[in-house]
Amino acid sequence: MNPYRDLPAERFWRKAVAGVPPFAVDPGPRDVFRIARTDRVATAGSCFAQRVSQALARGGFRYHVTESAPEGMAAADASARQYGTFSARYGNLYGPRQFVQLFDRAFGAFDPDLKAWQREDGRFVDPFRPTIEPDGFADEAAVIEARDLHLARVRELFESLDVLVVTLGLTEGWRCRADGAALSLAPGVAGGRFDPAEVAFVNATTAEVTADVSGFLDRLWSVNAAARVILTVSPVPLIATYRDGHVLVANAHSKAVLRAAAGEVCERDDPRLVYFPSYEIITSHTNGGRYYEEDQRSIAEAGVAHVMRTFMASFSPGSGEKRDRPPSQASEAEFAGTAGVVCDEETIERSLV
């Protein structure tokens, strides 16, 4: 007996990749849970998670936001303050340790020593989400007050969501030496002062990422046992590396670690958890690099459209009937125009000017 003889077409490169137009390759998971239009779908993670949330809203899903703009705030001001950018106003969560600590801070299990950073203009920002308030805060007390309100909304989010789309972005990061608090940006980039005696550069290993993602999932399910989680890896490359070496090599290492860890976590065979291959769709050589803009970092609209076509085919109600249909021009245009993505990591380059 040949063990490969009766396998489905998707298992063979010739049938599932080489024999399919690049825009129609569909590596999404089969036979997984469906997302009903009434399900509360939340997102968290790196910059690419915002593209997913925008597309979900455009696709008719119920995008779940527990931290909304104050009544009467102009739409432009709300966008600048990142209301609705993610499901709560936590900003970019690049590394898995940030997910763990966000949960622990929200539920009172961790209170970092670091309370606020002061900017060069004298205003203060929250070190754990330094770009969410463009005008900054008047003092440290105002930072703490806003953070307490925010963490209450985070608790509400974790307890009430039905589906959470998690996008892992980076292995590189900075942590406070005193208590291990994970930061989204290095001090000195968007506030604070860089002192190597106070913060340490870290580059998480596969084992550390696996442990952090598993730890976050266990925490989430401890307060919301029915929550379903879609785990993805961001295809957006590093904007800069602190490692001694070329950024191209550092990016390959970082994404390989995240992808390997995501695969290990999803091997736990829990029906509430599934890996979704947005990283593979965008980075595959089959599309000839057409899913990146000229900077080779920003994701083109055609790439976002392909990711979301595959997402819908995997998770939307009745998706099994649509799987074999060729993608239409209408479906490609459906998710176009999703501009306005906030990427804290880009602050690194702006801070050098």
LUMTI-344474 format. One record per residue (C-alpha): residue number from 1; residue in one letter; y, x, z. Coordinates in Angstrom, 3 decimals. Layout:
BEGIN
<NUM; "a"; <Y; X; Z>>
...
% end
This chain:
BEGIN
<1; "m"; <0.000; 0.000; 0.000>>
<2; "n"; <3.523; 1.181; -0.846>>
<3; "p"; <5.739; 0.229; 2.145>>
<4; "y"; <8.807; -0.077; -0.117>>
<5; "r"; <7.204; -2.427; -2.651>>
<6; "d"; <8.335; -5.763; -1.193>>
<7; "l"; <11.710; -4.764; 0.222>>
<8; "p"; <14.790; -6.789; -0.862>>
<9; "a"; <17.152; -5.477; -3.543>>
<10; "e"; <19.838; -4.517; -1.015>>
<11; "r"; <17.590; -1.690; 0.250>>
<12; "f"; <17.688; 0.172; -3.085>>
<13; "w"; <20.660; 2.202; -4.340>>
<14; "r"; <19.871; 1.459; -7.995>>
<15; "k"; <19.895; -2.290; -7.445>>
<16; "a"; <22.527; -2.699; -4.720>>
<17; "v"; <25.049; 0.006; -5.699>>
<18; "a"; <24.493; 1.660; -9.074>>
<19; "g"; <23.693; -1.630; -10.767>>
<20; "v"; <26.680; -3.529; -9.358>>
<21; "p"; <30.401; -3.352; -10.298>>
<22; "p"; <32.258; -1.419; -7.549>>
<23; "f"; <34.394; -4.415; -6.534>>
<24; "a"; <31.252; -6.553; -6.112>>
<25; "v"; <29.199; -4.245; -3.871>>
<26; "d"; <28.297; -6.300; -0.789>>
<27; "p"; <26.891; -4.215; 2.087>>
<28; "g"; <27.737; -6.786; 4.745>>
<29; "p"; <25.172; -7.815; 7.359>>
<30; "r"; <22.770; -10.648; 6.580>>
<31; "d"; <21.294; -13.250; 8.906>>
<32; "v"; <23.933; -12.859; 11.626>>
<33; "f"; <25.981; -15.355; 13.601>>
<34; "r"; <28.569; -17.474; 11.784>>
<35; "i"; <32.189; -17.935; 12.805>>
<36; "a"; <33.221; -21.582; 12.906>>
<37; "r"; <36.751; -22.513; 11.935>>
<38; "t"; <37.313; -23.642; 15.507>>
<39; "d"; <36.122; -20.359; 17.074>>
<40; "r"; <38.809; -18.283; 18.776>>
<41; "v"; <38.729; -14.957; 16.929>>
<42; "a"; <40.494; -11.980; 18.505>>
<43; "t"; <41.102; -8.430; 17.277>>
<44; "a"; <41.713; -5.089; 18.952>>
<45; "g"; <41.702; -1.472; 17.891>>
<46; "s"; <43.416; 0.826; 15.433>>
<47; "c"; <45.881; 0.082; 12.624>>
<48; "f"; <43.189; -1.308; 10.328>>
<49; "a"; <42.374; -4.040; 12.849>>
<50; "q"; <45.741; -5.551; 11.973>>
<51; "r"; <44.702; -5.897; 8.341>>
<52; "v"; <41.640; -7.780; 9.520>>
<53; "s"; <43.646; -10.110; 11.763>>
<54; "q"; <46.123; -10.895; 8.986>>
<55; "a"; <43.317; -11.652; 6.573>>
<56; "l"; <41.491; -13.825; 9.094>>
<57; "a"; <44.595; -15.945; 9.576>>
<58; "r"; <45.065; -16.255; 5.820>>
<59; "g"; <41.401; -17.172; 5.421>>
<60; "g"; <41.735; -20.211; 7.644>>
<61; "f"; <40.135; -18.811; 10.785>>
<62; "r"; <41.576; -19.541; 14.216>>
<63; "y"; <43.261; -16.270; 15.119>>
<64; "h"; <43.362; -16.208; 18.907>>
<65; "v"; <46.571; -14.938; 20.537>>
<66; "t"; <47.136; -15.209; 24.288>>
<67; "e"; <50.427; -13.294; 24.432>>
<68; "s"; <52.920; -15.078; 22.211>>
<69; "a"; <56.625; -14.471; 21.683>>
<70; "p"; <59.000; -16.256; 24.058>>
<71; "e"; <60.221; -19.597; 22.781>>
<72; "g"; <63.288; -19.223; 20.611>>
<73; "m"; <62.753; -15.548; 19.713>>
<74; "a"; <63.450; -14.902; 16.043>>
<75; "a"; <60.430; -14.091; 13.904>>
<76; "a"; <61.789; -10.633; 12.997>>
<77; "d"; <62.355; -9.774; 16.659>>
<78; "a"; <58.884; -11.031; 17.585>>
<79; "s"; <57.317; -8.886; 14.879>>
<80; "a"; <59.287; -5.804; 15.968>>
<81; "r"; <57.980; -6.332; 19.508>>
<82; "q"; <54.421; -6.720; 18.234>>
<83; "y"; <53.882; -10.311; 19.330>>
<84; "g"; <50.871; -11.481; 17.345>>
<85; "t"; <50.184; -8.028; 15.900>>
<86; "f"; <47.042; -8.077; 18.000>>
<87; "s"; <45.633; -10.882; 20.117>>
<88; "a"; <47.544; -9.523; 23.105>>
<89; "r"; <50.439; -7.100; 23.162>>
<90; "y"; <48.405; -3.969; 23.887>>
<91; "g"; <49.405; -2.086; 20.735>>
<92; "n"; <46.987; 0.250; 18.977>>
<93; "l"; <43.797; 1.024; 20.862>>
<94; "y"; <42.524; 4.066; 18.999>>
<95; "g"; <39.778; 5.396; 21.255>>
<96; "p"; <36.908; 3.625; 23.066>>
<97; "r"; <38.067; 4.903; 26.471>>
<98; "q"; <41.239; 2.844; 25.996>>
<99; "f"; <39.154; -0.329; 25.661>>
<100; "v"; <37.294; 0.405; 28.890>>
<101; "q"; <40.446; 1.180; 30.820>>
<102; "l"; <42.365; -1.786; 29.401>>
<103; "f"; <39.651; -4.068; 30.743>>
<104; "d"; <39.604; -2.291; 34.112>>
<105; "r"; <43.399; -2.425; 34.428>>
<106; "a"; <43.426; -6.122; 33.497>>
<107; "f"; <40.808; -6.971; 36.129>>
<108; "g"; <42.221; -4.748; 38.872>>
<109; "a"; <39.555; -2.026; 38.780>>
<110; "f"; <41.877; 0.784; 37.654>>
<111; "d"; <45.535; 1.455; 38.439>>
<112; "p"; <46.736; 4.635; 36.696>>
<113; "d"; <49.079; 6.955; 38.551>>
<114; "l"; <51.337; 7.106; 35.484>>
<115; "k"; <53.705; 4.123; 35.490>>
<116; "a"; <56.412; 4.797; 32.904>>
<117; "w"; <57.832; 7.326; 30.463>>
<118; "q"; <61.530; 7.931; 30.030>>
<119; "r"; <62.851; 8.383; 26.498>>
<120; "e"; <65.594; 10.727; 25.344>>
<121; "d"; <68.044; 7.793; 25.264>>
<122; "g"; <67.421; 7.149; 28.965>>
<123; "r"; <65.405; 3.975; 28.439>>
<124; "f"; <61.831; 3.608; 29.724>>
<125; "v"; <58.563; 2.683; 27.953>>
<126; "d"; <55.021; 1.815; 28.956>>
<127; "p"; <52.872; 4.968; 28.428>>
<128; "f"; <49.874; 2.809; 27.473>>
<129; "r"; <51.735; 0.875; 24.746>>
<130; "p"; <54.885; 2.923; 24.124>>
<131; "t"; <56.045; 1.272; 20.891>>
<132; "i"; <55.833; -2.424; 21.786>>
<133; "e"; <59.448; -2.629; 22.998>>
<134; "p"; <61.845; -0.957; 20.501>>
<135; "d"; <64.797; -1.175; 22.897>>
<136; "g"; <62.769; 0.139; 25.811>>
<137; "f"; <63.125; -1.041; 29.402>>
<138; "a"; <65.995; -0.495; 31.837>>
<139; "d"; <63.882; 1.183; 34.499>>
<140; "e"; <60.348; 1.792; 35.751>>
<141; "a"; <60.295; -1.480; 37.686>>
<142; "a"; <60.922; -3.418; 34.465>>
<143; "v"; <58.036; -1.588; 32.781>>
<144; "i"; <55.682; -2.524; 35.630>>
<145; "e"; <56.825; -6.153; 35.663>>
<146; "a"; <56.236; -6.508; 31.902>>
<147; "r"; <52.866; -4.766; 32.207>>
<148; "d"; <51.684; -7.157; 34.938>>
<149; "l"; <52.508; -10.142; 32.738>>
<150; "h"; <50.750; -8.475; 29.809>>
<151; "l"; <47.576; -7.704; 31.746>>
<152; "a"; <47.367; -11.330; 32.866>>
<153; "r"; <47.316; -12.329; 29.202>>
<154; "v"; <44.645; -9.701; 28.515>>
<155; "r"; <42.451; -11.225; 31.239>>
<156; "e"; <42.928; -14.620; 29.666>>
<157; "l"; <42.014; -13.197; 26.257>>
<158; "f"; <38.752; -11.596; 27.340>>
<159; "e"; <37.692; -14.698; 29.247>>
<160; "s"; <38.523; -17.192; 26.480>>
<161; "l"; <37.730; -15.560; 23.121>>
<162; "d"; <34.687; -16.591; 21.105>>
<163; "v"; <34.586; -13.613; 18.708>>
<164; "l"; <36.141; -10.161; 19.099>>
<165; "v"; <36.554; -7.807; 16.131>>
<166; "v"; <36.735; -4.240; 17.481>>
<167; "t"; <37.921; -1.421; 15.204>>
<168; "l"; <37.257; 2.137; 16.372>>
<169; "g"; <39.870; 4.566; 15.066>>
<170; "l"; <39.913; 8.033; 16.648>>
<171; "t"; <37.945; 10.447; 18.785>>
<172; "e"; <40.951; 12.690; 19.438>>
<173; "g"; <43.344; 11.720; 22.196>>
<174; "w"; <45.158; 12.643; 25.386>>
<175; "r"; <44.284; 11.875; 28.993>>
<176; "c"; <46.071; 12.383; 32.276>>
<177; "r"; <44.468; 15.182; 34.263>>
<178; "a"; <45.057; 13.414; 37.600>>
<179; "d"; <42.957; 10.294; 36.992>>
<180; "g"; <41.694; 10.410; 33.390>>
<181; "a"; <44.015; 7.661; 32.152>>
<182; "a"; <43.694; 7.491; 28.336>>
<183; "l"; <46.930; 7.436; 26.326>>
<184; "s"; <47.531; 6.062; 22.830>>
<185; "l"; <49.997; 8.851; 22.043>>
<186; "a"; <50.740; 12.292; 23.464>>
<187; "p"; <53.710; 12.535; 25.852>>
<188; "g"; <56.831; 13.562; 23.967>>
<189; "v"; <56.016; 11.578; 20.814>>
<190; "a"; <57.418; 8.168; 21.784>>
<191; "g"; <58.577; 8.918; 25.314>>
<192; "g"; <57.810; 11.135; 28.259>>
<193; "r"; <57.640; 14.908; 28.348>>
<194; "f"; <54.707; 17.007; 27.225>>
<195; "d"; <53.325; 19.167; 30.033>>
<196; "p"; <49.834; 20.662; 29.498>>
<197; "a"; <49.460; 20.840; 33.256>>
<198; "e"; <49.606; 17.034; 33.396>>
<199; "v"; <47.729; 15.947; 30.257>>
<200; "a"; <44.658; 17.274; 28.474>>
<201; "f"; <43.623; 16.992; 24.836>>
<202; "v"; <40.161; 15.489; 24.373>>
<203; "n"; <37.881; 15.000; 21.388>>
<204; "a"; <35.179; 12.547; 22.395>>
<205; "t"; <31.564; 13.282; 21.569>>
<206; "t"; <29.085; 10.800; 20.142>>
<207; "a"; <27.521; 10.365; 23.579>>
<208; "e"; <30.913; 9.677; 25.166>>
<209; "v"; <31.898; 7.151; 22.511>>
<210; "t"; <28.530; 5.416; 22.787>>
<211; "a"; <28.869; 5.201; 26.568>>
<212; "d"; <32.448; 3.887; 26.374>>
<213; "v"; <31.704; 1.212; 23.771>>
<214; "s"; <28.602; 0.108; 25.691>>
<215; "g"; <30.593; 0.089; 28.919>>
<216; "f"; <33.288; -2.085; 27.388>>
<217; "l"; <30.746; -4.553; 26.002>>
<218; "d"; <29.023; -4.856; 29.364>>
<219; "r"; <32.377; -5.509; 31.023>>
<220; "l"; <33.348; -8.124; 28.433>>
<221; "w"; <30.031; -9.933; 28.751>>
<222; "s"; <30.328; -9.902; 32.541>>
<223; "v"; <33.309; -12.290; 32.258>>
<224; "n"; <32.414; -13.989; 28.948>>
<225; "a"; <28.677; -14.006; 28.390>>
<226; "a"; <28.891; -15.987; 25.139>>
<227; "a"; <31.391; -13.657; 23.444>>
<228; "r"; <30.270; -12.310; 20.074>>
<229; "v"; <31.465; -8.885; 18.951>>
<230; "i"; <31.881; -7.444; 15.460>>
<231; "l"; <32.104; -3.656; 15.664>>
<232; "t"; <33.788; -1.712; 12.860>>
<233; "v"; <35.104; 1.802; 12.159>>
<234; "s"; <38.568; 2.253; 10.692>>
<235; "p"; <38.669; 3.830; 7.213>>
<236; "v"; <42.247; 5.053; 7.820>>
<237; "p"; <42.221; 8.876; 8.120>>
<238; "l"; <43.821; 10.833; 10.944>>
<239; "i"; <47.525; 11.418; 10.384>>
<240; "a"; <47.329; 14.700; 12.308>>
<241; "t"; <44.805; 16.710; 14.298>>
<242; "y"; <45.340; 18.844; 17.387>>
<243; "r"; <42.139; 20.755; 16.714>>
<244; "d"; <42.314; 24.252; 15.287>>
<245; "g"; <41.442; 23.530; 11.675>>
<246; "h"; <42.192; 21.476; 8.588>>
<247; "v"; <42.927; 17.784; 9.119>>
<248; "l"; <40.435; 16.866; 6.373>>
<249; "v"; <37.596; 18.473; 8.319>>
<250; "a"; <38.794; 16.995; 11.599>>
<251; "n"; <38.899; 13.532; 10.055>>
<252; "a"; <35.358; 13.829; 8.698>>
<253; "h"; <34.118; 14.899; 12.133>>
<254; "s"; <35.945; 12.099; 13.948>>
<255; "k"; <34.746; 9.323; 11.645>>
<256; "a"; <31.181; 10.646; 11.680>>
<257; "v"; <31.148; 10.537; 15.479>>
<258; "l"; <32.544; 7.007; 15.584>>
<259; "r"; <30.147; 5.755; 12.918>>
<260; "a"; <27.125; 7.342; 14.592>>
<261; "a"; <28.109; 5.912; 17.968>>
<262; "a"; <28.703; 2.449; 16.506>>
<263; "g"; <25.260; 2.571; 14.943>>
<264; "e"; <23.634; 3.580; 18.221>>
<265; "v"; <25.381; 0.812; 20.149>>
<266; "c"; <24.370; -1.827; 17.617>>
<267; "e"; <20.742; -0.727; 17.911>>
<268; "r"; <20.628; -2.541; 21.261>>
<269; "d"; <19.379; -5.584; 19.302>>
<270; "d"; <21.691; -8.127; 20.897>>
<271; "p"; <22.365; -11.218; 18.741>>
<272; "r"; <25.933; -11.253; 20.068>>
<273; "l"; <26.684; -7.847; 18.509>>
<274; "v"; <26.816; -6.724; 14.874>>
<275; "y"; <28.190; -3.780; 12.924>>
<276; "f"; <30.406; -4.574; 9.937>>
<277; "p"; <30.813; -1.851; 7.243>>
<278; "s"; <34.550; -1.916; 6.488>>
<279; "y"; <34.509; 1.892; 6.698>>
<280; "e"; <31.768; 2.187; 4.085>>
<281; "i"; <33.397; -0.287; 1.696>>
<282; "i"; <36.721; 1.560; 1.630>>
<283; "t"; <35.480; 5.165; 1.678>>
<284; "s"; <32.579; 4.809; -0.761>>
<285; "h"; <32.868; 7.079; -3.793>>
<286; "t"; <31.716; 4.190; -5.963>>
<287; "n"; <35.256; 2.793; -6.127>>
<288; "g"; <36.673; 6.143; -7.260>>
<289; "g"; <39.284; 6.324; -4.529>>
<290; "r"; <41.007; 3.183; -5.822>>
<291; "y"; <41.062; 1.642; -2.349>>
<292; "y"; <43.592; 4.187; -1.064>>
<293; "e"; <47.286; 4.403; -1.900>>
<294; "e"; <48.889; 7.599; -3.218>>
<295; "d"; <49.107; 9.123; 0.260>>
<296; "q"; <45.279; 8.953; 0.409>>
<297; "r"; <45.616; 7.287; 3.809>>
<298; "s"; <47.068; 3.785; 3.448>>
<299; "i"; <44.548; 1.138; 2.407>>
<300; "a"; <45.344; -0.596; -0.893>>
<301; "e"; <45.382; -4.376; -1.087>>
<302; "a"; <42.346; -4.325; -3.379>>
<303; "g"; <40.412; -2.544; -0.619>>
<304; "v"; <41.458; -5.064; 2.020>>
<305; "a"; <40.461; -7.894; -0.328>>
<306; "h"; <37.006; -6.360; -0.863>>
<307; "v"; <36.481; -5.938; 2.879>>
<308; "m"; <37.448; -9.528; 3.561>>
<309; "r"; <35.318; -10.933; 0.724>>
<310; "t"; <32.347; -9.205; 2.289>>
<311; "f"; <33.394; -10.352; 5.763>>
<312; "m"; <33.580; -13.970; 4.630>>
<313; "a"; <30.217; -13.692; 2.891>>
<314; "s"; <28.660; -12.497; 6.143>>
<315; "f"; <30.315; -14.680; 8.777>>
<316; "s"; <32.013; -17.752; 7.326>>
<317; "p"; <30.311; -21.164; 7.551>>
<318; "g"; <27.979; -21.778; 4.622>>
<319; "s"; <28.270; -18.145; 3.566>>
<320; "g"; <24.612; -17.901; 2.616>>
<321; "e"; <25.222; -20.161; -0.374>>
<322; "k"; <28.141; -18.002; -1.598>>
<323; "r"; <26.434; -14.641; -1.349>>
<324; "d"; <25.200; -14.444; -4.914>>
<325; "r"; <28.397; -15.644; -6.551>>
<326; "p"; <30.527; -12.986; -8.282>>
<327; "p"; <33.936; -12.481; -6.651>>
<328; "s"; <36.702; -14.419; -8.377>>
<329; "q"; <40.272; -13.403; -9.117>>
<330; "a"; <41.375; -16.088; -6.683>>
<331; "s"; <39.414; -14.530; -3.824>>
<332; "e"; <40.987; -11.127; -4.522>>
<333; "a"; <44.485; -12.588; -4.464>>
<334; "e"; <43.830; -14.686; -1.376>>
<335; "f"; <44.442; -11.834; 1.034>>
<336; "a"; <47.117; -9.945; -0.904>>
<337; "g"; <50.512; -9.136; 0.569>>
<338; "t"; <49.406; -8.221; 4.087>>
<339; "a"; <52.254; -5.786; 4.728>>
<340; "g"; <53.861; -4.897; 8.047>>
<341; "v"; <51.039; -2.974; 9.687>>
<342; "v"; <52.073; -1.141; 12.847>>
<343; "c"; <50.452; 2.258; 13.313>>
<344; "d"; <51.490; 4.098; 16.466>>
<345; "e"; <49.885; 7.261; 15.126>>
<346; "e"; <52.610; 7.494; 12.481>>
<347; "t"; <55.083; 8.102; 15.314>>
<348; "i"; <53.654; 11.631; 15.477>>
<349; "e"; <55.128; 12.515; 12.090>>
<350; "r"; <58.424; 10.698; 12.737>>
<351; "s"; <58.851; 12.587; 16.009>>
<352; "l"; <58.846; 15.887; 14.116>>
<353; "v"; <61.873; 15.019; 11.974>>
% end
